[in-house]
């Protein structure tokens, strides 16, 4: 547990991880404020004003411009510049306000492309060129780590840099084109059922494999790391790989889609697989508790009940 006098700020509080983490912190009883998408952290004056007003001692930096493979491949300049500005302004505001500790969210997709068929260890994160479909976003996220490492070496701040699996769950972005794969497929299968479509076309050949982690397990891992004020990079993973084909079939079943699932092999698939070593998290006694089937069921149920309120960007 943090001390009672901590003041906690969460950036990206309207996003998937941010909204769930904010609720967790408030439920525990911490003094916490969340900055959401209305707070334009690309603007240095806005970032400085928000930090100066609240004077946080701990920051969870989760704000980012994010998207799935289509968005990352087609809007590279935006993904790079927006994330560099957000990260730089937030970290510099932390230093100006003498923030003691920052938990920063990285991305597993920034691991080197050359390691896509190997287990990924944190020490190799910066060592090689990332996957081309998301390289702009990846380099912006890597820059955040370089910034934090240099400040920690100067004893200006302590940091945790989290390298997550593919996180999914309630309060995700369910845009049919710009979202990540789980919410994107849930939205598309649900729309297909509503519109009585007899087939769905999915990018790639379905063989790409990813590590999917339900949001509750992710938040539990974040809290363990932050309360220990672990310093350095750390993978947060479900420890299991699931193919896009198996994921699609799971979502198809849970949304009651009765049509055919087709794959467009001419479209981008991204890395063939991405699985991360979890030995650091194991030392904290953390293990994921919700398997993919249960997590998809929970997410589909939430999506169905909150269809009119879901976030689409």
N, C-alpha and C positions, 0 to 999 in steps of 0.2 A: 504493500500500500504506500502511496505517496503521503507526505506529511500534510497536516491540516492547513498549513498556510500556503500551499502551492496554488498558483493561478494558472489554469491550463487553457491553451488556445488550440483549436482544431481548424486547420484550413481544409477546404474541400468538404465541408460539413453537410452538403446536400448530395454528395456522391454515395456510391455503394458502401465503401468502407467507412467514410466519414460519418454518415448518418447513423450507422449502426454503432460505431465507436462512441459518438457523442451521447447516444442514449445510454450506453453502458456506463460512461463516466458520470453522467447525471444521476443514474440510478444508485450508484455507489455513494453519491453525495459530494463530489468534488465541485469546487468553484470553476466553472468551465464556460467558455463562449465559443460558438462555432461561426466561422466565416464561410458563406456559401457562394454560389455562382454569381450572385449580384455584387459581390465584393471583387472588383477587378484588380487582382494582384499583379497584373502586368504593368499597372501604373504605380510607379515608385512612391508618389505622394500619397496615394490611397493606402498602400501597404504600410508606410511609415505612420500615418495617422491612426490606423486601426491598432497597430502595436503600441503606439504611444498612449492611446486612450485606455487600453486594458492592462498594460504592463505585465505580460505573462512571465512566469518562471519556467514553464514547460510548454513546448510546442509540438503538436503532432502535425507534420506537414504532409497532407494528403492531396492537396489541390494540384490538378494537372489537366491539360487538354488530352483526352484519351479517346480511343476508338478502336474498331476492329481492323482487319486486314485491308478492307476496301478504303477506309478513311486514311489509314496510315500510309498507304501506297499512293494515294491521289492528292493528299494535301500536306506533303512533306514540309514545305516551307513554313506553313502555319504551325504544324506540330513542333517544329524545331524552335522557331522564334518565340511562340507563346510560352512554351515550357521553360526556355532559358530565362525569359523575363520574370516569370512567376517564381522560379527557384532562386534566382539571384536576389530579387527584391525581398523575399521571405527570409532567406538566410542572413542577408545584410541587416534587415530589421531586427532579427534575433540578436545579432552582435551589438547593435546600437542600444538595445534594451537590456543587455546583459542576461539574456536567457541562459539558464544553466544547462538545459538538455533539450535536444530536438530529436524526435523520432521522424525519420524521413522515409517516404515510400519510393522505392526504386521500381524496377521491372525485370522480370525474368527473361523477357524477350530481348534484352540488351546483351545477353551472353553471346560470346563469339560464335559465328556460324560454323566454324571448323569443329566445334564441340557438340554439334547437334545430336550425334549418335553416342555420346558419352555421358556419364554422370557429371553434373555440373557442380563444381566446388567454388566457394566464394572467392578464393584466391585467384581464380582465373577470369573473374568478371570483366576486367579491363583489357585482357590480353588477347586481342584479335578483333577482326571486323565483324560487326553484327549482321544479321539477316537483312538483305537489301530491301525487303518490303516494308520494314519499319526502322530503317537505319537512322533517319532524322530524329525520330522520337527517342530512339535508343541513345544516340549521342547526347541529346539534351539531358536525359536521365543520368548518363554516366558523368556528365559535367557536374551535376549536383553532388555526386559522391566525391569527386575530385575537390570541389569547393569545401565540403565538410571535412575531408581528411586534412586539408591544408590548415584549416582553422583549429582542428583538434591538435595537430602537431604544434601549433603556437599556443596551446592551452587556453583557447578562447571559448571553447564549447565542447560538450560531450554529445556524441550522436549515436543513434542506431540507424543503419541503412538497411531496410527490409527488402528482400528480393522474393516476392510472392509468386506462388503458382497462379493459375487462372482462377481468380476469385469470382464467385457468383452468388446470387441470392436476392432476397427482397430489397427494394429501393435501387435496383440496378437501372441502367439506361437500356430501354427496350426498343430503341429505334431499329427498324427492320434492315437498315443499310449501314448505319454508322456505329452500331454497338459491337460489343465483344460477342464471341460465338454462342455462349449459352443463352443470354437474353435475346440475342438476335434470332436464334432458332426457335425459342419459345414463342416469340412474337410471330414469326412466319408460320409456324405450324398452327398456332391458334387462329391466325387470320385465314389460313387455308381451310380450317374446319368451319369457320364462320361463313366463308364464301363458297363452301362446298366444292373446293378444288380437288381434282383427282390425282395431282402430282405436285411435288416440290423439287426444285432444282437447287443443289448445293454446290458451292465452289469447291474445286479440287476433286480428288478421287476418293476421299474419305479415309485414306490410310494414315494421314498425319495424326500424331498422338500428342496429347496434352495432359497436364497434371491439373485437375480441377479440385478446388477447395471451397467448401461452403463458408459463407460469411461468418457464421457464429464461431467456427473453428479459427478463422483468421483473427477475429477480434480477441479471442482468448489468447492466442499467441502474442499479439501486439501487447496486451496487458502484462503478460509475463515478462516480456523483454523490457518494456518501459519501466515497470516497477523495480526491476533489477538494474535499470539504467545500463544495460549491456552496451558496450562500445564497439562499433565495427559493423561489418556487413554480415547478414545472416539470411539464409534461405528459409522460407516458410512454405512447406510443401505437404501435400496429402500422401506422398510417397508412392503413388500409383499412377500409371499411365492409362488413358482411355482414348481410343481412336475416335475421330470425328464421326465415323460410320456408327460406332456403338453409341456415341452420345446422341446422334440424330434418332436412332431407333428407340432409345430410352425416352427422349422427349416426345417422339411420335406416339408412343404408347400412352404416355401420361396425359397428352392433350387429346387423345382419342382420334387421331388422324388415321383414316382408313385408306388413303391413296398410296401412290408409288413415290419412292424417294429416288431421285436421279442425281447423278454427279456430273458436273461440267469440268472435265479434265483440262480444258483450255484456260481455266481461271487459276488465280494464285492460290497456293496451299500454305505458303510460309514454310517454316522449318519442319522437317520430317518428324522430329520429336523433341521434347524438352523435359528432362527429369532432373531434379536437383537433389544433391546430398542433404540429408536432414540431421546430421550428427550434432550440430550445434544446438538445434532445438530439442533434441532428445535429452541433452544435459539438463534442460529445464523441466524435464518430466512431462513435456507436452506431446500429445498425440491427437490427431484428428478423431472426432467422435461420430461424425455424420458422413455416411458413405454417399456415393454419387446418386444412387437410386433415391434414397431418402431426401437428399438435398434438392434434386430436381422436383420431386413431388411437392416439397415445401414451397419451392420457388414458383412452380406452376399454379399452385393453390393461391399464393399471394397475388400473383399476376392477375388471375381470374377475378379475385375479389376486389382488386384495386385498379381495374382496367381504365377507369375514367380519370384516375389520379396519377398514372405512371409518368415517369420522367422520360422524355424523348428529346434528344439533342443530337 
